[in-house]
Amino acid sequence: MLRYHLNLATNPFVNYRKYYLIGLVLLLAGLGGAGYFVNRYRVLRLENKALEQDLRLKQRELDQTTARSAQLKEQLEQPQTLDEIDRINLYNLLIKRDTFPWTQFFQDLESVIPYNVQVTQIRQKSSGQTINLEMVFLGRTTIDAVNFLRNLTSSKKFHNIFVDQEGSFKDAATHRVSNEVEVTLHLQYEP
């Protein structure tokens, strides 16, 4: 038989159970914390990948928008577009100032236009203090066209009249040339 000599005075009994329990709780808390941080790392990494993909998509959209902007800027810087923008700005300025009396213009034009002449187009050509116009009109005969030009030059409202183009009128629908005279002229109007 085995005998154990226990002397509790020199070798007292120590209960390690509470230390083991505290160690086990700390180990479980550490494992739980490590699991939480691993899971959090995985979630953040997935979010980061999604953000990077979204950033690439937005960068692609920005590049396309920049290219489209450059293309539109190039179109806007063409001479005919700049002329059109100047014309629109002049119209806006005239509308804001209300300085171009259209009613007065048409009354002045009506006072000098002969019976056999028909104005087909009136276009503002440039900006500034004076009003520059391009006008296209049809005269039944050459004499009617000349009479209209004489009336314009004798009027005090129309100045610097310049005939740009003259020719026979060609009907766009039938492509037939008529006896009418089509004249394009540039002039300044002073209300």
C-alpha positions as CSV (number, residue, x, y, z in Angstrom):
1,M,0.0,0.0,0.0
2,L,1.1,3.4,-0.8
3,R,1.4,6.0,1.7
4,Y,1.4,9.7,1.1
5,H,2.7,11.9,3.7
6,L,0.9,15.2,3.6
7,N,1.9,17.9,5.8
8,L,-0.5,20.7,5.3
9,A,1.6,23.0,7.4
10,T,4.6,22.9,5.1
11,N,2.8,22.1,1.9
12,P,-0.6,23.7,2.2
13,F,-3.4,22.7,-0.2
14,V,-4.0,25.4,-2.9
15,N,-7.2,25.5,-4.9
16,Y,-6.2,26.4,-8.5
17,R,-9.7,25.9,-9.8
18,K,-10.5,29.7,-9.8
19,Y,-7.3,30.4,-11.7
20,Y,-8.1,27.8,-14.3
21,L,-11.6,29.3,-14.6
22,I,-10.3,32.8,-15.0
23,G,-7.7,31.6,-17.5
24,L,-10.5,29.7,-19.4
25,V,-12.7,32.8,-19.5
26,L,-9.8,35.0,-20.7
27,L,-8.9,32.4,-23.3
28,L,-12.5,32.3,-24.5
29,A,-12.7,36.1,-24.5
30,G,-9.5,36.2,-26.5
31,L,-10.7,33.7,-29.0
32,G,-14.0,35.6,-29.3
33,G,-12.2,38.9,-29.8
34,A,-9.9,37.3,-32.4
35,G,-12.9,35.9,-34.2
36,Y,-14.7,39.3,-34.1
37,F,-11.6,41.1,-35.5
38,V,-11.1,38.4,-38.2
39,N,-14.7,38.8,-39.2
40,R,-14.5,42.6,-39.1
41,Y,-11.3,42.5,-41.3
42,R,-13.1,40.3,-43.8
43,V,-16.1,42.7,-43.9
44,L,-13.9,45.7,-44.3
45,R,-11.9,44.1,-47.0
46,L,-15.1,43.3,-49.0
47,E,-16.3,46.9,-48.5
48,N,-12.9,48.1,-49.7
49,K,-13.1,46.0,-52.8
50,A,-16.6,47.3,-53.5
51,L,-15.4,50.9,-53.0
52,E,-12.4,50.3,-55.3
53,Q,-14.7,48.9,-58.0
54,D,-17.1,51.8,-57.6
55,L,-14.2,54.2,-57.8
56,R,-13.0,52.6,-61.0
57,L,-16.5,52.9,-62.4
58,K,-16.7,56.6,-61.4
59,Q,-13.3,57.2,-62.8
60,R,-14.4,55.7,-66.1
61,E,-17.5,57.9,-66.1
62,L,-15.3,60.9,-65.4
63,D,-13.0,60.1,-68.2
64,Q,-16.0,59.7,-70.6
65,T,-17.5,63.0,-69.4
66,T,-14.1,64.8,-69.8
67,A,-13.8,63.4,-73.3
68,R,-17.3,64.5,-74.1
69,S,-16.7,67.9,-72.6
70,A,-13.5,68.3,-74.7
71,Q,-15.5,67.3,-77.8
72,L,-18.3,69.8,-77.1
73,K,-15.7,72.5,-76.3
74,E,-14.1,71.9,-79.7
75,Q,-17.5,72.1,-81.4
76,L,-18.2,75.3,-79.6
77,E,-14.9,76.9,-80.6
78,Q,-15.7,76.5,-84.3
79,P,-16.2,79.8,-86.2
80,Q,-19.8,79.2,-87.2
81,T,-20.7,78.2,-83.6
82,L,-19.0,81.3,-82.2
83,D,-20.9,83.5,-84.7
84,E,-24.1,81.8,-83.6
85,I,-23.3,82.4,-79.9
86,D,-22.5,86.0,-80.7
87,R,-25.8,86.4,-82.4
88,I,-27.7,84.7,-79.5
89,N,-25.9,86.9,-77.0
90,L,-26.9,90.0,-79.1
91,Y,-30.5,88.8,-79.1
92,N,-30.4,88.3,-75.4
93,L,-28.9,91.7,-74.9
94,L,-31.5,93.3,-77.1
95,I,-34.3,91.5,-75.3
96,K,-32.9,92.5,-71.9
97,R,-32.4,96.1,-72.9
98,D,-35.6,96.1,-75.1
99,T,-33.7,98.4,-77.5
100,F,-34.6,96.7,-80.8
101,P,-38.2,97.8,-81.6
102,W,-39.4,95.0,-83.9
103,T,-42.7,96.7,-84.4
104,Q,-40.9,99.9,-85.5
105,F,-38.5,97.9,-87.7
106,F,-41.4,96.2,-89.6
107,Q,-43.2,99.6,-90.0
108,D,-40.1,101.2,-91.4
109,L,-39.6,98.2,-93.7
110,E,-43.2,98.3,-94.8
111,S,-42.9,102.0,-95.7
112,V,-40.1,101.3,-98.2
113,I,-41.1,97.9,-99.7
114,P,-42.7,97.9,-103.1
115,Y,-45.9,95.9,-103.8
116,N,-44.1,93.2,-105.9
117,V,-41.3,92.5,-103.4
118,Q,-41.5,89.9,-100.7
119,V,-38.9,89.6,-97.8
120,T,-38.2,86.0,-97.1
121,Q,-35.5,86.1,-94.4
122,I,-34.1,88.6,-91.9
123,R,-31.1,87.6,-89.9
124,Q,-29.0,89.5,-87.3
125,K,-25.4,89.2,-88.3
126,S,-23.3,90.8,-85.6
127,S,-23.3,92.5,-82.3
128,G,-22.5,96.0,-81.3
129,Q,-24.3,99.4,-81.0
130,T,-25.6,99.3,-84.6
131,I,-27.9,96.6,-85.7
132,N,-26.4,94.6,-88.7
133,L,-28.9,92.6,-90.7
134,E,-28.8,90.2,-93.6
135,M,-32.0,90.3,-95.6
136,V,-33.2,88.0,-98.4
137,F,-36.0,89.2,-100.6
138,L,-37.8,88.3,-103.8
139,G,-38.8,90.7,-106.5
140,R,-41.2,89.8,-109.2
141,T,-39.0,91.5,-111.7
142,T,-35.5,93.1,-111.7
143,I,-37.1,96.5,-111.7
144,D,-39.0,95.7,-108.5
145,A,-35.8,94.6,-106.8
146,V,-34.0,97.8,-108.0
147,N,-36.9,100.0,-106.7
148,F,-36.7,98.3,-103.3
149,L,-33.0,99.0,-103.1
150,R,-33.5,102.7,-104.1
151,N,-36.2,103.0,-101.4
152,L,-33.8,101.5,-98.8
153,T,-30.9,103.8,-99.7
154,S,-33.2,106.9,-99.7
155,S,-34.6,106.0,-96.2
156,K,-32.9,107.4,-93.2
157,K,-33.3,104.2,-91.2
158,F,-31.3,101.8,-93.4
159,H,-27.5,102.4,-94.0
160,N,-24.5,100.7,-95.5
161,I,-26.5,98.6,-97.9
162,F,-24.4,96.0,-99.7
163,V,-25.8,93.5,-102.2
164,D,-24.2,90.1,-101.4
165,Q,-25.9,87.9,-103.9
166,E,-28.4,88.2,-106.8
167,G,-29.9,85.6,-109.0
168,S,-33.1,84.0,-110.3
169,F,-35.3,82.3,-107.8
170,K,-35.2,78.5,-107.8
171,D,-38.1,76.7,-106.2
172,A,-36.7,74.1,-103.8
173,A,-39.7,71.7,-104.2
174,T,-40.0,71.7,-108.0
175,H,-36.4,72.8,-108.8
176,R,-37.8,75.1,-111.5
177,V,-36.3,78.6,-112.1
178,S,-38.8,81.4,-112.1
179,N,-38.6,84.9,-113.5
180,E,-38.4,86.3,-109.9
181,V,-35.2,87.8,-108.7
182,E,-33.7,86.7,-105.3
183,V,-31.4,89.2,-103.7
184,T,-29.4,88.8,-100.5
185,L,-28.1,92.0,-99.0
186,H,-26.4,93.3,-95.8
187,L,-27.5,96.5,-94.2
188,Q,-27.5,98.4,-90.9
189,Y,-30.8,99.5,-89.3
190,E,-31.0,102.5,-87.1
191,P,-34.2,102.8,-85.1
